[in-house]
Amino acid sequence: MHFTSLGHSPRGRSISHEELPMNTALNLVDALDPALAQRAHEDALITEALQLLDQRYFQRGELLLTPSDAAAYLKLRLAPYQHEVFALLCLDSRHRVLSFDELFTGSIDGASVYPREVVIKALEHNAAAVIFCHNHPSGCPEPSSADRVLTGRLTEALALVEVRVLDHIIVGAGTPLSLAENGWI
C-alpha cells in the first residue's frame, strides 16, 4: 500500500497530506479512530482552559519599581479631576499592578477616607502591597497634616492584615509628591 495520496480534489486530482487543511487532517483521525479523535479534542480543550486560567489568575499589569514609576502611572489617572479623589493602587508581591480603585471623592479641598473600606479593597484584590494616592486640585502637591495622619492610620490598619504600604503619592501640578521619598512613610 502506498499512502502518498489522501484524497481527491473536485477535479479528480490527488491531494497530498501537506495540502489538507488542519481540521481535515483531524477529520481523518476521527474516521480512523474515534477514541483517539476524542482524546485529541479533549487535549485541545484542556490546553485552551489552561491558557484562560493563566490569563485570568496570573496575568498582571504594569511593573512599578520606583516611586517615579508609580507617580507617572497615577498622575495620568488623577490629574484631570477638579475635586479630590482618594485611590488605592493594589500590587502583588513583585510590585505589579493588580488594580487601581478610586475609593472616595470629595470637594475641592478634601475627601473623607474610611480605613475599613481601604482594608476591604486591599483584601478583595489579595494585595501584598498598596500605594495610597490622591490629587490636590489646587495644584500644590504638599501633604497637609491631615494627609500625614491619615497615611499613618491606614498603614496601621493594613499592617494588621499583613499588607505593606509602599507609598502615598499626591498628584498636583508638576511632579507628584511621594511621602516615602520624603521620609514620611
C-alpha angles and dihedrals in degrees: 000000000000121000103189092112117059101174146341131263120232087264093055095257117140116253119215125218090254091059095054117100114244095251090050089056088052089049088056088053088050091055094045101044120003092189091054090047091051090050091050090050092049091048090053091050092049091050091051092047091051091051090051091050091051091050093047101043109022106033110101136185132243121336111239111194103159137036088248090056090052093043093054091047092050099042090062090055103040108030097081095062120103091198130053116275124187114204139178124221110202119203136187123233091277092051096253116147115261096171146340112215127183099213107172137021127195143163129295093288109028150011130205111241123195116205092207091061092047091052092047092052093048091051092045089060094040089236120187091193139008141201119209117213140175138164131240106215088198087070095237108119095193111123119243120225087255089056091054094046091048091050090054093048093049092046091053092048093050092045088064089063095038098251113142121224109218101178150333112227124196117203119210137127114329121356116005114246119243115207089200093055089051093051095249094121 
